[in-house]
Amino acid sequence: MVVSKNAGGSAARAKLVAARTLGLPVVMIARPAMPARREVFSVADVLRALGHGADLGV
């Protein structure tokens, strides 16, 4: 038996091919769901989100 995490991409391909060739069962562990998160798009937004009161001099 081969146990592998589903990390996406093709990194696990070799072990999956080997398992298939040898007739071994494969257990693929799914990635956990991503938690909700806030997105920011500028340094000023990051500082505000962190509650940072820095004066950047600009």
C-alpha distance matrix in Angstrom:
0.0 3.8 6.6 9.9 13.4 15.6 18.4 20.0 21.2 19.5 18.1 14.4 15.2 14.5 10.8 10.5 12.7 10.9 7.6 10.3 12.2 9.8 9.0 5.3 5.0 5.8 7.5 10.7 13.1 16.7 19.6 22.2 25.4 28.2 31.1 34.5 36.5 40.0 40.6 43.5 44.9 47.5 48.1 50.7 48.3 45.8 48.6 49.8 46.3 46.1 49.6 50.8 54.5 54.8 57.6 56.4 59.9 59.6
3.8 0.0 3.8 6.4 10.1 12.3 14.8 16.6 17.6 16.0 14.5 10.8 12.0 11.6 7.9 7.9 10.8 9.5 6.8 9.9 12.1 10.7 10.5 6.9 6.4 4.8 6.2 8.3 10.8 14.2 16.8 19.6 22.9 25.4 28.4 31.8 33.6 37.0 37.4 40.2 41.5 44.0 44.6 47.3 45.0 42.5 45.3 46.6 43.2 43.0 46.6 47.6 51.4 51.5 54.3 52.9 56.4 56.0
6.6 3.8 0.0 3.8 7.0 9.8 12.4 14.7 16.5 15.6 14.0 10.6 12.7 13.1 9.7 9.6 13.1 12.5 10.1 12.8 15.5 14.4 13.9 10.3 8.7 5.9 4.8 6.0 7.4 11.1 13.4 16.1 19.5 22.0 24.9 28.3 30.1 33.6 34.2 37.1 38.6 41.1 41.6 44.2 41.8 39.3 42.1 43.2 39.7 39.5 43.1 44.2 48.0 48.2 51.1 49.9 53.5 53.1
9.9 6.4 3.8 0.0 3.8 6.5 8.7 11.1 12.9 12.3 10.7 7.6 10.4 11.5 8.7 8.7 12.5 12.7 11.0 13.5 16.3 15.9 15.7 12.7 11.1 7.6 6.3 5.1 6.1 9.0 10.8 13.9 17.2 19.3 22.4 25.8 27.3 30.7 31.0 33.8 35.2 37.6 38.2 40.9 38.6 36.1 39.0 40.2 36.8 36.7 40.3 41.4 45.1 45.2 48.0 46.6 50.1 49.7
13.4 10.1 7.0 3.8 0.0 3.8 5.8 8.7 11.3 11.9 10.5 8.5 11.6 13.5 11.5 11.3 15.0 15.8 14.4 16.4 19.4 19.4 19.0 16.1 14.2 10.4 8.4 5.5 4.5 6.3 7.2 10.4 13.7 15.6 18.7 22.1 23.6 26.9 27.3 30.1 31.6 34.1 34.7 37.3 34.9 32.5 35.4 36.6 33.1 33.1 36.7 37.9 41.6 41.8 44.5 43.2 46.8 46.3
15.6 12.3 9.8 6.5 3.8 0.0 3.8 5.5 8.6 9.9 9.6 8.2 10.6 13.5 12.3 11.2 14.7 16.4 15.2 16.5 19.6 20.3 19.7 17.3 15.2 11.4 9.7 6.0 5.7 5.3 6.1 9.9 12.3 14.1 17.7 20.6 22.1 25.3 25.4 28.3 29.6 32.3 33.3 35.9 33.4 31.3 34.5 35.5 32.1 32.5 36.1 37.3 41.0 41.2 43.7 42.3 45.8 45.0
18.4 14.8 12.4 8.7 5.8 3.8 0.0 3.8 6.7 8.7 8.1 8.2 11.0 13.8 13.3 13.0 16.1 17.9 17.4 18.8 21.6 22.5 22.4 20.1 18.5 14.7 13.2 9.7 8.9 8.0 6.9 10.4 12.5 13.3 16.9 19.6 20.5 23.4 23.2 25.8 26.8 29.4 30.3 33.1 30.7 28.5 31.7 33.0 29.8 30.1 33.8 34.7 38.3 38.2 40.7 39.1 42.5 41.8
20.0 16.6 14.7 11.1 8.7 5.5 3.8 0.0 3.8 6.7 7.8 8.5 10.1 13.5 13.9 13.0 15.5 18.0 17.8 18.5 21.3 22.8 22.6 20.9 19.3 15.6 14.7 11.1 11.2 9.7 8.9 12.4 13.6 14.2 18.0 20.3 21.1 23.7 23.1 25.6 26.2 29.0 30.3 33.1 30.8 29.0 32.4 33.5 30.5 31.2 34.9 35.8 39.2 39.1 41.3 39.5 42.8 41.7
21.2 17.6 16.5 12.9 11.3 8.6 6.7 3.8 0.0 3.8 5.9 7.8 8.6 11.9 13.2 12.7 14.4 17.1 17.7 18.2 20.5 22.5 22.7 21.4 20.4 17.0 16.9 13.6 14.3 13.3 12.6 16.1 17.2 17.5 21.2 23.2 23.7 26.0 24.8 27.0 27.2 29.8 31.1 34.1 32.1 30.3 33.7 35.2 32.4 33.0 36.8 37.4 40.7 40.3 42.2 40.1 43.3 42.1
19.5 16.0 15.6 12.3 11.9 9.9 8.7 6.7 3.8 0.0 3.8 5.6 5.3 8.4 10.3 10.0 11.2 13.8 15.0 15.5 17.3 19.5 20.1 19.1 18.7 15.7 16.3 13.6 15.1 15.0 15.0 18.7 20.2 20.8 24.6 26.8 27.3 29.7 28.5 30.7 30.7 33.2 34.4 37.6 35.7 33.7 37.1 38.7 35.9 36.4 40.2 40.6 44.0 43.4 45.4 43.2 46.3 45.2
18.1 14.5 14.0 10.7 10.5 9.6 8.1 7.8 5.9 3.8 0.0 3.8 5.6 7.4 8.8 9.9 11.5 13.1 14.4 15.8 17.4 19.0 20.1 18.6 18.4 15.3 15.8 13.3 14.5 15.0 14.8 18.4 20.5 21.0 24.6 27.1 27.5 30.0 29.0 31.0 31.3 33.5 34.3 37.5 35.8 33.5 36.6 38.5 35.7 35.7 39.5 39.8 43.3 42.6 44.8 42.7 45.8 45.0
14.4 10.8 10.6 7.6 8.5 8.2 8.2 8.5 7.8 5.6 3.8 0.0 3.8 5.6 5.7 6.4 8.8 10.2 10.9 12.5 14.5 15.7 16.5 14.8 14.6 11.5 12.3 10.3 12.1 13.3 14.1 17.8 20.2 21.4 25.0 27.8 28.7 31.4 30.9 33.2 33.8 36.1 37.0 40.1 38.1 35.8 38.9 40.5 37.5 37.6 41.4 41.9 45.5 45.1 47.4 45.5 48.7 48.0
15.2 12.0 12.7 10.4 11.6 10.6 11.0 10.1 8.6 5.3 5.6 3.8 0.0 3.8 5.6 5.1 6.1 8.6 9.9 10.5 12.2 14.2 15.1 14.3 14.5 11.9 13.6 12.0 14.5 15.5 16.7 20.4 22.6 23.9 27.6 30.2 31.1 33.8 33.0 35.3 35.6 38.1 39.2 42.3 40.3 38.3 41.5 43.1 40.1 40.5 44.2 44.8 48.3 47.8 49.9 47.9 51.0 50.1
14.5 11.6 13.1 11.5 13.5 13.5 13.8 13.5 11.9 8.4 7.4 5.6 3.8 0.0 3.8 5.5 5.2 6.1 8.6 9.9 10.5 12.3 14.1 13.4 14.5 12.6 14.8 14.0 16.6 18.3 19.5 23.2 25.7 27.0 30.6 33.4 34.2 36.9 36.1 38.3 38.6 40.9 41.7 45.0 43.1 40.9 44.0 45.8 42.9 42.9 46.7 47.1 50.6 50.0 52.2 50.1 53.2 52.4
10.8 7.9 9.7 8.7 11.5 12.3 13.3 13.9 13.2 10.3 8.8 5.7 5.6 3.8 0.0 3.8 5.4 5.0 6.1 8.6 9.7 10.4 12.0 10.5 11.5 9.5 11.7 11.6 14.2 16.5 18.1 21.7 24.5 26.2 29.7 32.7 33.8 36.7 36.4 38.8 39.4 41.7 42.5 45.6 43.6 41.2 44.2 45.9 42.8 42.7 46.5 47.1 50.6 50.2 52.7 50.8 54.1 53.4
10.5 7.9 9.6 8.7 11.3 11.2 13.0 13.0 12.7 10.0 9.9 6.4 5.1 5.5 3.8 0.0 3.8 5.4 5.1 6.2 8.6 9.9 10.3 9.2 9.5 7.5 10.1 9.8 13.1 15.0 17.2 20.8 23.3 25.3 28.9 31.8 33.2 36.2 35.9 38.5 39.2 41.8 42.8 45.8 43.6 41.4 44.6 46.0 42.8 43.1 46.8 47.6 51.2 51.0 53.4 51.5 54.9 54.0
12.7 10.8 13.1 12.5 15.0 14.7 16.1 15.5 14.4 11.2 11.5 8.8 6.1 5.2 5.4 3.8 0.0 3.8 5.5 5.1 6.1 8.6 9.7 10.0 11.3 10.4 13.5 13.5 16.8 18.6 20.7 24.4 26.7 28.6 32.3 35.0 36.3 39.2 38.6 41.1 41.5 44.1 45.2 48.3 46.2 44.1 47.4 48.8 45.8 46.1 49.9 50.6 54.1 53.7 55.9 53.9 57.1 56.2
10.9 9.5 12.5 12.7 15.8 16.4 17.9 18.0 17.1 13.8 13.1 10.2 8.6 6.1 5.0 5.4 3.8 0.0 3.8 5.4 5.0 6.1 8.4 8.4 10.7 10.4 13.7 14.5 17.7 20.1 22.3 25.8 28.5 30.5 34.0 37.0 38.3 41.2 40.8 43.3 43.8 46.3 47.2 50.3 48.2 46.0 49.1 50.6 47.6 47.6 51.3 52.0 55.5 55.1 57.5 55.6 58.8 58.1
7.6 6.8 10.1 11.0 14.4 15.2 17.4 17.8 17.7 15.0 14.4 10.9 9.9 8.6 6.1 5.1 5.5 3.8 0.0 3.8 5.5 5.2 5.9 4.8 6.9 7.0 10.6 12.1 15.5 18.1 20.7 24.1 26.9 29.2 32.6 35.7 37.3 40.5 40.4 43.1 43.9 46.5 47.5 50.4 48.1 45.9 49.0 50.3 47.1 47.2 50.8 51.7 55.4 55.2 57.7 56.0 59.4 58.7
10.3 9.9 12.8 13.5 16.4 16.5 18.8 18.5 18.2 15.5 15.8 12.5 10.5 9.9 8.6 6.2 5.1 5.4 3.8 0.0 3.8 5.5 5.0 6.1 7.7 8.4 12.1 13.3 17.0 19.2 22.0 25.4 27.9 30.3 33.8 36.6 38.4 41.5 41.3 44.1 44.8 47.5 48.7 51.6 49.3 47.2 50.5 51.7 48.5 48.8 52.5 53.5 57.1 57.0 59.4 57.6 60.9 60.0
12.2 12.1 15.5 16.3 19.4 19.6 21.6 21.3 20.5 17.3 17.4 14.5 12.2 10.5 9.7 8.6 6.1 5.0 5.5 3.8 0.0 3.8 5.5 7.8 10.5 11.7 15.5 16.8 20.4 22.7 25.3 28.8 31.3 33.6 37.2 40.0 41.6 44.6 44.3 46.9 47.4 50.1 51.2 54.2 52.0 49.9 53.2 54.5 51.4 51.6 55.4 56.2 59.7 59.5 61.8 59.9 63.1 62.2
9.8 10.7 14.4 15.9 19.4 20.3 22.5 22.8 22.5 19.5 19.0 15.7 14.2 12.3 10.4 9.9 8.6 6.1 5.2 5.5 3.8 0.0 3.8 5.5 9.1 11.0 14.7 16.8 20.2 23.0 25.8 29.0 31.9 34.3 37.7 40.8 42.5 45.6 45.5 48.3 49.0 51.6 52.5 55.5 53.3 51.0 54.1 55.5 52.2 52.3 56.0 56.8 60.5 60.3 62.8 61.0 64.4 63.7
9.0 10.5 13.9 15.7 19.0 19.7 22.4 22.6 22.7 20.1 20.1 16.5 15.1 14.1 12.0 10.3 9.7 8.4 5.9 5.0 5.5 3.8 0.0 3.8 6.6 9.4 13.0 15.4 19.0 21.7 24.8 27.9 30.6 33.3 36.6 39.6 41.6 44.9 45.0 47.9 48.8 51.6 52.7 55.5 53.0 50.9 54.1 55.2 51.8 52.1 55.7 56.8 60.5 60.5 63.1 61.4 64.8 64.1
5.3 6.9 10.3 12.7 16.1 17.3 20.1 20.9 21.4 19.1 18.6 14.8 14.3 13.4 10.5 9.2 10.0 8.4 4.8 6.1 7.8 5.5 3.8 0.0 3.8 6.5 9.9 12.7 16.0 19.0 22.1 25.0 27.9 30.7 33.9 37.1 39.1 42.4 42.7 45.7 46.8 49.5 50.4 53.1 50.7 48.4 51.5 52.6 49.2 49.2 52.8 54.0 57.7 57.8 60.5 59.0 62.5 61.8
5.0 6.4 8.7 11.1 14.2 15.2 18.5 19.3 20.4 18.7 18.4 14.6 14.5 14.5 11.5 9.5 11.3 10.7 6.9 7.7 10.5 9.1 6.6 3.8 0.0 3.8 6.8 9.9 13.1 16.0 19.4 22.1 24.9 27.9 31.0 34.2 36.4 39.8 40.3 43.4 44.7 47.5 48.5 51.1 48.5 46.3 49.4 50.3 46.8 47.0 50.5 51.9 55.6 55.9 58.6 57.3 60.8 60.2
5.8 4.8 5.9 7.6 10.4 11.4 14.7 15.6 17.0 15.7 15.3 11.5 11.9 12.6 9.5 7.5 10.4 10.4 7.0 8.4 11.7 11.0 9.4 6.5 3.8 0.0 3.8 6.3 9.7 12.5 15.8 18.7 21.5 24.3 27.5 30.6 32.7 36.1 36.6 39.6 41.0 43.7 44.7 47.3 44.7 42.5 45.6 46.5 43.1 43.3 46.8 48.1 51.9 52.2 54.9 53.5 57.0 56.4
7.5 6.2 4.8 6.3 8.4 9.7 13.2 14.7 16.9 16.3 15.8 12.3 13.6 14.8 11.7 10.1 13.5 13.7 10.6 12.1 15.5 14.7 13.0 9.9 6.8 3.8 0.0 3.8 6.4 9.6 12.9 15.4 18.4 21.4 24.3 27.6 29.8 33.4 34.1 37.2 38.8 41.6 42.5 44.9 42.2 40.0 43.0 43.8 40.2 40.4 43.9 45.4 49.1 49.6 52.4 51.3 54.8 54.3
10.7 8.3 6.0 5.1 5.5 6.0 9.7 11.1 13.6 13.6 13.3 10.3 12.0 14.0 11.6 9.8 13.5 14.5 12.1 13.3 16.8 16.8 15.4 12.7 9.9 6.3 3.8 0.0 3.8 6.3 9.5 12.5 15.3 18.1 21.2 24.4 26.5 29.9 30.5 33.6 35.1 37.9 39.0 41.4 38.7 36.5 39.6 40.4 36.9 37.2 40.7 42.2 45.9 46.3 49.1 47.8 51.4 50.7
13.1 10.8 7.4 6.1 4.5 5.7 8.9 11.2 14.3 15.1 14.5 12.1 14.5 16.6 14.2 13.1 16.8 17.7 15.5 17.0 20.4 20.2 19.0 16.0 13.1 9.7 6.4 3.8 0.0 3.8 6.7 9.1 12.3 15.1 18.0 21.4 23.5 27.1 27.9 31.1 32.9 35.6 36.5 38.8 36.0 33.8 36.7 37.4 33.8 34.0 37.5 39.0 42.8 43.4 46.2 45.2 48.8 48.3
16.7 14.2 11.1 9.0 6.3 5.3 8.0 9.7 13.3 15.0 15.0 13.3 15.5 18.3 16.5 15.0 18.6 20.1 18.1 19.2 22.7 23.0 21.7 19.0 16.0 12.5 9.6 6.3 3.8 0.0 3.8 6.4 9.0 11.9 15.0 18.1 20.4 23.9 24.7 28.0 29.8 32.7 33.8 36.0 33.1 31.1 34.2 34.7 31.1 31.6 35.0 36.7 40.4 41.1 43.8 42.8 46.4 45.7
19.6 16.8 13.4 10.8 7.2 6.1 6.9 8.9 12.6 15.0 14.8 14.1 16.7 19.5 18.1 17.2 20.7 22.3 20.7 22.0 25.3 25.8 24.8 22.1 19.4 15.8 12.9 9.5 6.7 3.8 0.0 3.8 6.5 8.7 11.9 15.1 17.0 20.5 21.3 24.5 26.3 29.1 30.1 32.3 29.4 27.4 30.4 31.0 27.5 27.9 31.4 33.0 36.7 37.3 40.1 39.0 42.6 42.0
22.2 19.6 16.1 13.9 10.4 9.9 10.4 12.4 16.1 18.7 18.4 17.8 20.4 23.2 21.7 20.8 24.4 25.8 24.1 25.4 28.8 29.0 27.9 25.0 22.1 18.7 15.4 12.5 9.1 6.4 3.8 0.0 3.8 6.4 8.9 12.4 14.7 18.3 19.7 23.1 25.4 28.1 29.0 30.8 27.8 25.7 28.6 28.9 25.2 25.7 29.0 30.9 34.6 35.6 38.4 37.8 41.4 40.8
25.4 22.9 19.5 17.2 13.7 12.3 12.5 13.6 17.2 20.2 20.5 20.2 22.6 25.7 24.5 23.3 26.7 28.5 26.9 27.9 31.3 31.9 30.6 27.9 24.9 21.5 18.4 15.3 12.3 9.0 6.5 3.8 0.0 3.8 6.3 9.3 11.9 15.5 17.0 20.6 23.0 26.0 27.2 28.7 25.5 23.8 26.9 26.8 23.1 24.1 27.3 29.4 32.9 34.1 36.8 36.2 39.8 39.0
28.2 25.4 22.0 19.3 15.6 14.1 13.3 14.2 17.5 20.8 21.0 21.4 23.9 27.0 26.2 25.3 28.6 30.5 29.2 30.3 33.6 34.3 33.3 30.7 27.9 24.3 21.4 18.1 15.1 11.9 8.7 6.4 3.8 0.0 3.8 6.5 8.5 12.1 13.4 16.9 19.3 22.2 23.4 25.0 21.7 20.1 23.1 23.2 19.5 20.6 23.8 25.8 29.4 30.4 33.1 32.4 36.0 35.2
31.1 28.4 24.9 22.4 18.7 17.7 16.9 18.0 21.2 24.6 24.6 25.0 27.6 30.6 29.7 28.9 32.3 34.0 32.6 33.8 37.2 37.7 36.6 33.9 31.0 27.5 24.3 21.2 18.0 15.0 11.9 8.9 6.3 3.8 0.0 3.8 6.3 10.0 12.3 15.8 18.8 21.5 22.4 23.5 20.1 18.5 21.3 20.9 17.2 18.2 21.2 23.5 27.0 28.5 31.3 31.0 34.6 34.0
34.5 31.8 28.3 25.8 22.1 20.6 19.6 20.3 23.2 26.8 27.1 27.8 30.2 33.4 32.7 31.8 35.0 37.0 35.7 36.6 40.0 40.8 39.6 37.1 34.2 30.6 27.6 24.4 21.4 18.1 15.1 12.4 9.3 6.5 3.8 0.0 3.8 7.1 9.7 13.3 16.5 19.3 20.6 21.2 17.6 16.6 19.5 18.6 14.9 16.7 19.4 21.9 25.2 26.8 29.4 29.3 32.7 31.8
36.5 33.6 30.1 27.3 23.6 22.1 20.5 21.1 23.7 27.3 27.5 28.7 31.1 34.2 33.8 33.2 36.3 38.3 37.3 38.4 41.6 42.5 41.6 39.1 36.4 32.7 29.8 26.5 23.5 20.4 17.0 14.7 11.9 8.5 6.3 3.8 0.0 3.8 6.4 9.8 13.1 15.7 16.8 17.5 14.0 12.9 15.8 15.1 11.5 13.3 16.2 18.6 21.8 23.3 25.8 25.5 29.0 28.1
40.0 37.0 33.6 30.7 26.9 25.3 23.4 23.7 26.0 29.7 30.0 31.4 33.8 36.9 36.7 36.2 39.2 41.2 40.5 41.5 44.6 45.6 44.9 42.4 39.8 36.1 33.4 29.9 27.1 23.9 20.5 18.3 15.5 12.1 10.0 7.1 3.8 0.0 3.8 6.7 10.2 12.7 14.0 14.3 10.6 10.1 13.0 12.0 8.7 11.3 13.9 16.2 19.1 20.6 22.8 22.6 25.9 24.9
40.6 37.4 34.2 31.0 27.3 25.4 23.2 23.1 24.8 28.5 29.0 30.9 33.0 36.1 36.4 35.9 38.6 40.8 40.4 41.3 44.3 45.5 45.0 42.7 40.3 36.6 34.1 30.5 27.9 24.7 21.3 19.7 17.0 13.4 12.3 9.7 6.4 3.8 0.0 3.8 6.8 9.7 11.7 12.5 9.0 8.9 12.4 12.0 9.5 12.2 14.9 16.5 19.2 20.1 21.9 21.1 24.3 22.9
43.5 40.2 37.1 33.8 30.1 28.3 25.8 25.6 27.0 30.7 31.0 33.2 35.3 38.3 38.8 38.5 41.1 43.3 43.1 44.1 46.9 48.3 47.9 45.7 43.4 39.6 37.2 33.6 31.1 28.0 24.5 23.1 20.6 16.9 15.8 13.3 9.8 6.7 3.8 0.0 3.8 6.1 8.2 8.9 5.7 6.1 9.7 9.6 8.1 10.9 13.3 14.3 16.6 17.1 18.6 17.6 20.6 19.1
44.9 41.5 38.6 35.2 31.6 29.6 26.8 26.2 27.2 30.7 31.3 33.8 35.6 38.6 39.4 39.2 41.5 43.8 43.9 44.8 47.4 49.0 48.8 46.8 44.7 41.0 38.8 35.1 32.9 29.8 26.3 25.4 23.0 19.3 18.8 16.5 13.1 10.2 6.8 3.8 0.0 3.8 7.1 8.5 6.6 7.7 11.0 11.4 11.0 13.5 15.7 15.9 17.8 17.6 18.4 16.8 19.5 17.5
47.5 44.0 41.1 37.6 34.1 32.3 29.4 29.0 29.8 33.2 33.5 36.1 38.1 40.9 41.7 41.8 44.1 46.3 46.5 47.5 50.1 51.6 51.6 49.5 47.5 43.7 41.6 37.9 35.6 32.7 29.1 28.1 26.0 22.2 21.5 19.3 15.7 12.7 9.7 6.1 3.8 0.0 3.8 5.4 5.2 6.4 8.8 9.9 10.6 12.5 14.3 13.7 15.2 14.5 14.9 13.1 15.7 13.8
48.1 44.6 41.6 38.2 34.7 33.3 30.3 30.3 31.1 34.4 34.3 37.0 39.2 41.7 42.5 42.8 45.2 47.2 47.5 48.7 51.2 52.5 52.7 50.4 48.5 44.7 42.5 39.0 36.5 33.8 30.1 29.0 27.2 23.4 22.4 20.6 16.8 14.0 11.7 8.2 7.1 3.8 0.0 3.8 5.4 5.0 6.2 8.6 9.8 10.6 12.3 10.9 12.4 11.2 11.9 10.0 13.1 11.9
50.7 47.3 44.2 40.9 37.3 35.9 33.1 33.1 34.1 37.6 37.5 40.1 42.3 45.0 45.6 45.8 48.3 50.3 50.4 51.6 54.2 55.5 55.5 53.1 51.1 47.3 44.9 41.4 38.8 36.0 32.3 30.8 28.7 25.0 23.5 21.2 17.5 14.3 12.5 8.9 8.5 5.4 3.8 0.0 3.8 5.4 5.2 6.2 8.6 9.9 10.5 9.4 10.1 9.6 10.1 9.1 11.9 10.6
48.3 45.0 41.8 38.6 34.9 33.4 30.7 30.8 32.1 35.7 35.8 38.1 40.3 43.1 43.6 43.6 46.2 48.2 48.1 49.3 52.0 53.3 53.0 50.7 48.5 44.7 42.2 38.7 36.0 33.1 29.4 27.8 25.5 21.7 20.1 17.6 14.0 10.6 9.0 5.7 6.6 5.2 5.4 3.8 0.0 3.8 5.5 5.0 6.0 8.6 9.7 10.0 11.6 12.1 13.2 12.7 15.7 14.4
45.8 42.5 39.3 36.1 32.5 31.3 28.5 29.0 30.3 33.7 33.5 35.8 38.3 40.9 41.2 41.4 44.1 46.0 45.9 47.2 49.9 51.0 50.9 48.4 46.3 42.5 40.0 36.5 33.8 31.1 27.4 25.7 23.8 20.1 18.5 16.6 12.9 10.1 8.9 6.1 7.7 6.4 5.0 5.4 3.8 0.0 3.8 5.4 5.0 6.2 8.6 8.5 11.1 11.3 13.3 12.7 16.1 15.5
48.6 45.3 42.1 39.0 35.4 34.5 31.7 32.4 33.7 37.1 36.6 38.9 41.5 44.0 44.2 44.6 47.4 49.1 49.0 50.5 53.2 54.1 54.1 51.5 49.4 45.6 43.0 39.6 36.7 34.2 30.4 28.6 26.9 23.1 21.3 19.5 15.8 13.0 12.4 9.7 11.0 8.8 6.2 5.2 5.5 3.8 0.0 3.8 5.5 5.1 6.1 5.0 7.3 7.7 10.0 10.1 13.7 13.8
49.8 46.6 43.2 40.2 36.6 35.5 33.0 33.5 35.2 38.7 38.5 40.5 43.1 45.8 45.9 46.0 48.8 50.6 50.3 51.7 54.5 55.5 55.2 52.6 50.3 46.5 43.8 40.4 37.4 34.7 31.0 28.9 26.8 23.2 20.9 18.6 15.1 12.0 12.0 9.6 11.4 9.9 8.6 6.2 5.0 5.4 3.8 0.0 3.8 5.4 5.0 6.0 7.6 9.5 11.5 12.4 15.5 15.2
46.3 43.2 39.7 36.8 33.1 32.1 29.8 30.5 32.4 35.9 35.7 37.5 40.1 42.9 42.8 42.8 45.8 47.6 47.1 48.5 51.4 52.2 51.8 49.2 46.8 43.1 40.2 36.9 33.8 31.1 27.5 25.2 23.1 19.5 17.2 14.9 11.5 8.7 9.5 8.1 11.0 10.6 9.8 8.6 6.0 5.0 5.5 3.8 0.0 3.8 5.5 7.7 10.4 12.3 14.8 15.4 18.8 18.5
46.1 43.0 39.5 36.7 33.1 32.5 30.1 31.2 33.0 36.4 35.7 37.6 40.5 42.9 42.7 43.1 46.1 47.6 47.2 48.8 51.6 52.3 52.1 49.2 47.0 43.3 40.4 37.2 34.0 31.6 27.9 25.7 24.1 20.6 18.2 16.7 13.3 11.3 12.2 10.9 13.5 12.5 10.6 9.9 8.6 6.2 5.1 5.4 3.8 0.0 3.8 5.3 8.9 10.6 13.8 14.6 18.2 18.7
49.6 46.6 43.1 40.3 36.7 36.1 33.8 34.9 36.8 40.2 39.5 41.4 44.2 46.7 46.5 46.8 49.9 51.3 50.8 52.5 55.4 56.0 55.7 52.8 50.5 46.8 43.9 40.7 37.5 35.0 31.4 29.0 27.3 23.8 21.2 19.4 16.2 13.9 14.9 13.3 15.7 14.3 12.3 10.5 9.7 8.6 6.1 5.0 5.5 3.8 0.0 3.8 6.4 9.2 12.3 14.1 17.3 18.0
50.8 47.6 44.2 41.4 37.9 37.3 34.7 35.8 37.4 40.6 39.8 41.9 44.8 47.1 47.1 47.6 50.6 52.0 51.7 53.5 56.2 56.8 56.8 54.0 51.9 48.1 45.4 42.2 39.0 36.7 33.0 30.9 29.4 25.8 23.5 21.9 18.6 16.2 16.5 14.3 15.9 13.7 10.9 9.4 10.0 8.5 5.0 6.0 7.7 5.3 3.8 0.0 3.8 5.7 9.1 10.8 14.1 15.3
54.5 51.4 48.0 45.1 41.6 41.0 38.3 39.2 40.7 44.0 43.3 45.5 48.3 50.6 50.6 51.2 54.1 55.5 55.4 57.1 59.7 60.5 60.5 57.7 55.6 51.9 49.1 45.9 42.8 40.4 36.7 34.6 32.9 29.4 27.0 25.2 21.8 19.1 19.2 16.6 17.8 15.2 12.4 10.1 11.6 11.1 7.3 7.6 10.4 8.9 6.4 3.8 0.0 3.8 6.5 9.3 11.9 13.5
54.8 51.5 48.2 45.2 41.8 41.2 38.2 39.1 40.3 43.4 42.6 45.1 47.8 50.0 50.2 51.0 53.7 55.1 55.2 57.0 59.5 60.3 60.5 57.8 55.9 52.2 49.6 46.3 43.4 41.1 37.3 35.6 34.1 30.4 28.5 26.8 23.3 20.6 20.1 17.1 17.6 14.5 11.2 9.6 12.1 11.3 7.7 9.5 12.3 10.6 9.2 5.7 3.8 0.0 3.8 6.0 8.9 10.9
57.6 54.3 51.1 48.0 44.5 43.7 40.7 41.3 42.2 45.4 44.8 47.4 49.9 52.2 52.7 53.4 55.9 57.5 57.7 59.4 61.8 62.8 63.1 60.5 58.6 54.9 52.4 49.1 46.2 43.8 40.1 38.4 36.8 33.1 31.3 29.4 25.8 22.8 21.9 18.6 18.4 14.9 11.9 10.1 13.2 13.3 10.0 11.5 14.8 13.8 12.3 9.1 6.5 3.8 0.0 3.8 5.5 7.8
56.4 52.9 49.9 46.6 43.2 42.3 39.1 39.5 40.1 43.2 42.7 45.5 47.9 50.1 50.8 51.5 53.9 55.6 56.0 57.6 59.9 61.0 61.4 59.0 57.3 53.5 51.3 47.8 45.2 42.8 39.0 37.8 36.2 32.4 31.0 29.3 25.5 22.6 21.1 17.6 16.8 13.1 10.0 9.1 12.7 12.7 10.1 12.4 15.4 14.6 14.1 10.8 9.3 6.0 3.8 0.0 3.8 5.5
59.9 56.4 53.5 50.1 46.8 45.8 42.5 42.8 43.3 46.3 45.8 48.7 51.0 53.2 54.1 54.9 57.1 58.8 59.4 60.9 63.1 64.4 64.8 62.5 60.8 57.0 54.8 51.4 48.8 46.4 42.6 41.4 39.8 36.0 34.6 32.7 29.0 25.9 24.3 20.6 19.5 15.7 13.1 11.9 15.7 16.1 13.7 15.5 18.8 18.2 17.3 14.1 11.9 8.9 5.5 3.8 0.0 3.8
59.6 56.0 53.1 49.7 46.3 45.0 41.8 41.7 42.1 45.2 45.0 48.0 50.1 52.4 53.4 54.0 56.2 58.1 58.7 60.0 62.2 63.7 64.1 61.8 60.2 56.4 54.3 50.7 48.3 45.7 42.0 40.8 39.0 35.2 34.0 31.8 28.1 24.9 22.9 19.1 17.5 13.8 11.9 10.6 14.4 15.5 13.8 15.2 18.5 18.7 18.0 15.3 13.5 10.9 7.8 5.5 3.8 0.0
